[in-house]
């Protein structure tokens, strides 16, 4: 179900693959070889994490 895992008791959590994609994306966003400032790196990361949390925040 689009990145969610539904457990037998009815609990919902992010799927393991979704968490791995999150980790990979965060590492890519913090790559120091980008030609952006530290503030821009932080803003990119913050936007991504906020969006991820808004999507997966419905999980228990």
Secondary structure, DSSP 8 states (H G I E B T S, - for coil): -TTEEE-TTS-EEE-HHHHHHHHHHHHHHT-TTSSS-HHHHHHHHHHHHHHHHHHHTT--
